[in-house]
């Protein structure tokens, strides 16, 4: 933490993209070689502690922010210092969120996280609509955060303020349960509260989309995991409401994906579908669902971020994200078409990607929870396969757009970016014991 505090002060003196990027890579590998091989909680201090879940999520955040610097080098150098300040602020906020031992401290930085995201959308966004997207994001989060804060104040009277040393509450009504859960379900997001996510992705720069898809949505899953300890008994009574809503929303949004013409919106709706699986895994309250949700969050963070990078590569060449213009790419960029195939296949849970293992665990957890719900889940998995195939075929085949600039080649750094997304996504299964 002291390292990042010092780097925030020195961020205005860093004059190169590569210095900041290499610092994040160095810090990631430093964290990697110190992975704690345990599943119990470890106190770092009175206010901070960690377990394997929080450690893995923090490592995912460092990895995504390390990769953010590769496609962002075409920003104006005048704004590099402010960009560095935002990235180091993100890391500090993720540290306080994932390693916090106090609900109040977690809540404060969970809400502070909105500030750098909105600045990133407003400052580096593409169109005037970015102001509406930032407003949607801010309103959705703030509207559900105030009831949660009032519940925290009530919990403070019963000494339930520490996340790892608590027992479940017996005397809760449905509204108390709803207020504690909704702040995290909106961020994941849950169906019917997901409108802010496609708007934010479309208007955000590539760095904003990578951070939103890669790590921001995972904060909601991390919060649900800890709140469920508090509301264990009442969740047994009402979790079928959220599970049913998630299944219905996943089916509807999977069908909506077939009618999208914007690459970013289609990938954003795909993120909502995957996060619906994570919600179901946590709410089933069994070990299979817990392991599946953790694996799928990790895999989705890498896969979805890589797909947004691919859409950005096409946007820089065609100056449009429309799927009617981004066609026939296999004719002029055959090697890029290979990366479209690899990441789309990972998105459709093709082995050996992490998405496959996560969805298999979630399927088993749903079968344990209720006998016949898994049939709906299997139908949703077929739809997920079909819209990922639709995304790949529609962009790679067809008639070329006549106004494309053929002289804009793919940079080696862009291939490196896609490789660094795909490699951990498909090789972490070799060390799957980390998730158990």
C-alpha positions in Angstrom: 0.0 0.0 0.0 2.8 2.4 0.8 4.3 1.7 -2.6 1.1 2.9 -4.3 0.8 5.9 -2.0 4.2 7.0 -3.0 3.5 6.4 -6.7 0.4 8.6 -6.6 2.6 11.5 -5.5 5.2 10.7 -8.2 2.6 10.0 -11.0 2.9 13.6 -12.3 6.7 13.1 -12.8 6.3 10.0 -14.9 6.7 11.0 -18.5 6.4 7.6 -20.2 3.6 5.1 -20.7 6.1 2.2 -20.4 7.5 3.2 -17.0 4.1 3.1 -15.4 3.1 -0.1 -17.3 6.3 -1.9 -16.3 5.8 -0.9 -12.7 2.4 -2.6 -12.6 3.8 -5.7 -14.3 6.6 -5.9 -11.8 4.2 -5.5 -8.9 1.9 -8.2 -10.4 4.8 -10.8 -10.5 5.9 -9.8 -7.1 2.4 -10.6 -5.9 2.3 -13.8 -7.9 5.3 -15.3 -6.3 3.8 -14.6 -2.8 0.5 -16.3 -3.4 -0.7 -17.6 0.0 -1.8 -21.2 -0.5 -4.6 -21.2 2.1 -8.3 -20.7 2.3 -8.6 -19.4 5.8 -8.5 -15.7 6.8 -5.2 -14.0 7.6 -5.1 -10.7 9.5 -2.6 -8.2 8.1 -3.6 -5.5 10.7 -6.6 -4.5 12.7 -8.4 -3.1 9.6 -6.9 -5.2 6.8 -6.9 -8.9 6.1 -7.2 -11.3 3.2 -8.1 -14.8 2.1 -7.6 -16.5 -1.2 -10.7 -14.9 -2.7 -9.6 -11.3 -2.1 -6.0 -12.1 -3.0 -7.0 -13.5 -6.4 -9.3 -10.6 -7.2 -6.7 -8.0 -6.3 -4.2 -9.8 -8.6 -6.8 -9.7 -11.4 -7.1 -6.0 -10.9 -3.4 -5.4 -11.1 -3.2 -7.5 -14.3 -6.0 -5.7 -16.0 -4.5 -2.3 -15.1 -1.1 -3.5 -16.4 -2.8 -4.3 -19.7 -4.7 -1.0 -19.8 -1.5 0.9 -20.7 -0.9 -1.1 -23.9 -3.9 0.1 -26.0 -3.9 3.6 -24.4 -0.6 4.8 -25.7 -2.4 6.9 -28.4 -3.8 9.2 -25.8 -2.4 12.7 -25.9 0.8 12.9 -23.9 -0.5 16.1 -22.1 -3.0 14.0 -20.2 -0.6 11.1 -19.3 -0.1 12.4 -15.8 -3.8 12.5 -15.0 -4.2 9.0 -16.5 -1.4 7.7 -14.3 -3.1 9.3 -11.3 -6.4 7.6 -12.1 -4.7 4.2 -12.5 -2.8 4.4 -9.2 -6.0 5.5 -7.6 -7.8 2.5 -8.9 -5.2 0.2 -7.4 -5.4 1.9 -4.0 -9.2 1.6 -4.1 -9.1 -2.1 -5.0 -6.6 -2.7 -2.2 -9.0 -1.1 0.4 -12.0 -2.9 -1.0 -10.6 -6.4 -1.3 -8.4 -6.4 1.8 -10.7 -4.4 4.1 -11.7 -6.1 7.4 -14.4 -3.5 8.1 -17.8 -3.1 6.4 -17.7 0.7 6.8 -14.2 0.9 5.2 -15.3 -1.4 2.4 -18.5 0.6 1.8 -16.6 3.9 1.7 -14.1 2.8 -1.0 -16.8 0.8 -2.8 -18.5 4.1 -3.4 -15.3 6.2 -4.0 -14.6 3.8 -6.8 -17.3 5.6 -8.8 -15.3 8.8 -9.0 -12.3 7.6 -11.1 -14.7 5.6 -13.4 -16.8 8.7 -14.1 -13.7 10.8 -14.6 -12.4 8.3 -17.1 -15.7 8.2 -19.0 -16.1 12.0 -19.0 -12.5 12.8 -19.8 -11.6 10.2 -22.4 -15.0 9.2 -23.7 -15.8 9.4 -27.4 -19.2 11.2 -27.8 -21.4 13.7 -26.1 -23.6 10.9 -24.8 -20.8 10.0 -22.3 -22.3 12.6 -19.9 -25.6 10.7 -19.9 -23.8 7.4 -19.4 -21.9 8.8 -16.4 -25.1 10.1 -15.0 -26.8 6.7 -15.3 -23.9 5.0 -13.6 -23.8 7.6 -10.8 -27.6 7.5 -10.1 -27.9 3.8 -10.1 -25.1 3.3 -7.6 -26.0 6.2 -5.3 -29.7 5.3 -5.2 -29.1 1.9 -3.7 -26.1 2.9 -1.6 -28.0 5.1 0.9 -30.3 2.3 2.1 -27.3 0.0 2.5 -25.5 2.7 4.6 -28.5 3.0 6.9 -28.4 -0.8 7.4 -24.7 -0.6 8.2 -25.5 2.0 10.9 -28.0 -0.4 12.4 -25.5 -3.3 12.3 -23.0 -1.1 14.1 -25.3 -1.2 17.2 -24.9 -5.0 17.3 -21.2 -5.1 16.6 -21.5 -6.7 13.2 -19.0 -4.3 11.6 -16.3 -6.8 10.8 -16.6 -8.8 7.6 -14.8 -12.0 8.8 -15.8 -12.3 12.4 -19.6 -12.3 12.2 -22.5 -14.7 12.5 -25.8 -14.5 10.6 -28.6 -12.3 11.8 -31.8 -14.0 12.9 -34.3 -11.1 13.1 -34.3 -9.6 9.7 -37.3 -8.5 7.5 -37.3 -8.7 3.7 -36.6 -5.0 3.3 -33.4 -5.2 5.4 -32.3 -8.1 3.3 -33.2 -6.3 0.1 -31.2 -3.1 1.1 -28.1 -5.2 2.0 -28.2 -7.1 -1.3 -29.2 -4.6 -3.9 -26.1 -2.3 -3.8 -24.1 -5.3 -5.0 -26.6 -6.8 -7.4 -26.9 -3.4 -9.2 -23.1 -3.3 -9.7 -22.8 -6.8 -11.1 -25.5 -6.0 -12.6 -28.8 -7.9 -12.0 -31.3 -7.9 -14.9 -33.7 -4.9 -14.8 -30.9 -2.9 -13.1 -28.4 -3.3 -15.9 -29.2 -0.3 -18.2 -26.2 1.7 -17.0 -23.7 -1.0 -18.1 -24.2 -1.0 -22.0 -24.3 2.9 -21.9 -21.1 3.1 -19.8 -19.3 0.6 -22.1 -20.3 2.3 -25.3 -19.2 5.8 -24.2 -16.1 4.7 -22.2 -12.6 4.6 -23.8 -10.9 1.2 -24.1 -9.3 1.6 -20.7 -12.6 2.3 -19.1 -14.2 -0.7 -20.7 -11.4 -3.0 -19.7 -11.6 -1.8 -16.0 -15.4 -2.0 -15.9 -15.5 -5.5 -17.4 -12.3 -6.8 -15.9 -12.6 -5.8 -12.2 -15.4 -3.3 -11.4 -18.2 -5.9 -11.8 -16.2 -8.3 -9.5 -16.6 -5.9 -6.6 -20.3 -6.7 -6.6 -19.6 -10.4 -6.4 -17.1 -9.9 -3.6 -19.6 -7.9 -1.6 -22.4 -10.4 -2.1 -20.1 -13.2 -0.8 -19.6 -11.3 2.5 -23.1 -10.1 3.0 -24.5 -13.6 2.5 -22.8 -14.6 5.8 -24.9 -12.0 7.5 -28.3 -12.8 5.9 -27.8 -16.6 5.6 -31.2 -17.6 7.1 -33.4 -15.1 5.3 -31.6 -15.7 2.1 -32.8 -19.3 2.3 -36.3 -17.9 2.1 -36.0 -15.3 -0.6 -33.1 -16.3 -2.8 -35.4 -18.0 -5.3 -36.6 -14.5 -6.3 -33.2 -13.3 -7.4 -32.3 -16.7 -8.9 -35.5 -16.7 -11.0 -35.0 -13.1 -12.1 -31.4 -13.9 -13.1 -32.4 -16.9 -15.1 -35.2 -14.9 -16.9 -32.9 -12.0 -17.5 -30.1 -14.2 -18.9 -32.5 -15.8 -21.4 -34.0 -12.4 -22.5 -30.5 -10.7 -22.8 -29.1 -13.7 -24.7 -31.9 -13.3 -27.2 -31.3 -9.5 -27.3 -27.7 -10.1 -28.3 -28.8 -11.5 -31.6 -30.4 -8.1 -32.5 -27.4 -5.9 -31.7 -25.4 -4.2 -34.3 -22.9 -2.5 -32.1 -19.9 -4.6 -31.1 -19.5 -3.0 -27.6 -23.2 -3.3 -26.7 -23.2 -7.0 -27.7 -20.1 -7.7 -25.5 -21.7 -5.7 -22.7 -24.9 -7.7 -22.7 -22.7 -10.8 -22.8 -21.1 -9.5 -19.6 -24.5 -9.1 -18.0 -25.4 -12.7 -18.8 -22.2 -14.1 -17.3 -22.6 -12.0 -14.2 -26.1 -13.5 -13.9 -24.5 -16.9 -13.6 -22.2 -15.6 -10.8 -25.2 -14.3 -8.9 -26.9 -17.7 -9.2 -23.8 -19.4 -8.0 -23.5 -17.3 -4.8 -27.2 -17.5 -4.0 -27.4 -21.3 -4.2 -25.3 -21.3 -1.0 -23.2 -24.4 -1.7 -19.5 -25.0 -2.3 -20.0 -25.8 -5.9 -21.7 -22.5 -6.6 -19.0 -20.6 -4.6 -16.1 -22.2 -6.6 -17.9 -21.8 -9.9 -18.7 -18.1 -9.2 -15.0 -17.4 -8.3 -13.7 -19.2 -11.4 -16.2 -17.6 -13.7 -15.5 -14.1 -12.3 -11.8 -14.6 -13.0 -12.4 -16.0 -16.5 -14.9 -13.4 -17.4 -12.6 -10.6 -16.4 -10.0 -11.8 -18.8 -12.3 -12.9 -21.7 -14.6 -9.8 -21.7 -11.7 -7.4 -21.4 -10.0 -9.1 -24.4 -13.2 -8.9 -26.5 -13.4 -5.1 -25.8 -9.8 -4.8 -26.9 -10.7 -6.6 -30.2 -13.6 -4.2 -30.8 -11.3 -1.3 -30.2 -8.8 -2.7 -32.7 -11.6 -2.8 -35.3 -12.9 0.7 -34.3 -9.4 2.2 -34.9 -9.4 0.8 -38.5 -13.1 1.3 -39.5 -13.9 4.3 -37.3 -17.1 2.5 -36.4 -18.3 -0.3 -34.1 -21.2 -1.2 -36.4 -21.2 -4.9 -37.3 -22.6 -4.0 -40.7 -19.3 -2.2 -41.5 -16.9 -4.5 -39.6 -17.4 -7.4 -41.9 -15.0 -9.6 -44.0 -12.1 -9.1 -41.6 -10.7 -12.5 -42.4 -9.8 -11.3 -45.9 -7.5 -8.5 -44.8 -6.5 -9.4 -41.2 -6.4 -13.2 -41.1 -4.1 -13.3 -38.0 -6.5 -11.0 -36.2 -9.3 -13.3 -37.1 -7.5 -16.1 -35.2 -7.7 -14.0 -32.1 -11.4 -13.3 -32.7 -11.9 -17.1 -32.9 -9.8 -17.8 -29.7 -11.6 -15.2 -27.5 -15.1 -15.9 -28.9 -14.5 -19.6 -28.3 -13.5 -18.8 -24.7 -16.6 -16.6 -24.4 -18.8 -19.6 -25.5 -17.0 -21.8 -22.8 -14.8 -23.8 -25.1 -12.2 -25.9 -23.3 -9.7 -25.4 -21.7 -10.9 -21.8 -20.8 -11.8 -20.9 -17.2 -15.4 -20.1 -18.3 -16.0 -23.8 -19.0 -14.9 -24.9 -15.6 -16.9 -22.1 -13.9 -20.1 -22.9 -15.8 -19.8 -26.6 -15.1 -19.6 -26.0 -11.4 -22.5 -23.5 -11.6 -24.6 -26.1 -13.5 -23.9 -28.7 -10.8 -24.7 -26.2 -8.0 -28.1 -25.3 -9.7 -28.9 -29.1 -10.0 -28.2 -29.5 -6.3 -30.3 -26.4 -5.4 -33.4 -27.4 -7.4 -34.1 -30.3 -9.7 -35.5 -28.7 -12.9 -33.9 -25.3 -13.0 -30.8 -26.7 -14.7 -32.9 -27.3 -17.9 -33.4 -23.5 -18.2 -29.7 -23.1 -17.5 -28.7 -25.6 -20.3 -30.9 -23.6 -22.7 -29.2 -20.4 -21.7 -25.8 -22.1 -22.3 -26.9 -23.0 -25.9 -27.9 -19.3 -26.5 -24.5 -18.1 -25.1 -22.8 -20.4 -27.6 -24.9 -19.2 -30.5 -24.5 -15.4 -29.9 -20.7 -15.9 -29.5 -20.7 -17.8 -32.8 -22.9 -15.1 -34.3 -20.4 -12.4 -33.2 -17.5 -14.3 -34.8 -19.1 -15.2 -38.1 -20.8 -11.8 -38.7 -17.5 -9.9 -38.2 -15.2 -12.3 -40.1 -17.2 -13.1 -43.2 -19.2 -11.1 -45.6 -18.5 -8.2 -48.0 -15.8 -5.8 -47.1 -16.6 -2.1 -46.4 -15.3 -0.1 -49.4 -13.9 2.8 -47.4 -11.6 0.8 -45.2 -8.0 2.0 -44.9 -6.0 -1.1 -45.9 -2.7 0.6 -44.9 -3.5 0.7 -41.2 -1.7 -2.5 -40.1 -2.2 -4.2 -36.8 0.5 -3.3 -34.3 2.6 -5.9 -32.6 1.6 -4.3 -29.2 -2.1 -5.1 -30.0 -1.3 -8.7 -30.7 0.7 -8.8 -27.4 -2.4 -7.3 -25.6 -4.7 -10.1 -27.0 -2.1 -12.8 -26.1 -1.8 -11.6 -22.5 -5.6 -11.8 -22.2 -5.8 -15.3 -23.8 -2.8 -17.0 -22.1 -3.9 -16.8 -18.5 -7.6 -17.4 -19.5 -6.7 -20.8 -21.0 -3.7 -21.9 -18.9 -4.8 -21.2 -15.3 -6.7 -24.5 -15.3 -3.3 -26.1 -14.7 -3.2 -24.5 -11.3 -6.9 -24.8 -10.5 -6.2 -25.7 -6.9 -5.9 -21.9 -6.3 -9.7 -21.6 -6.5 -10.4 -24.4 -4.1 
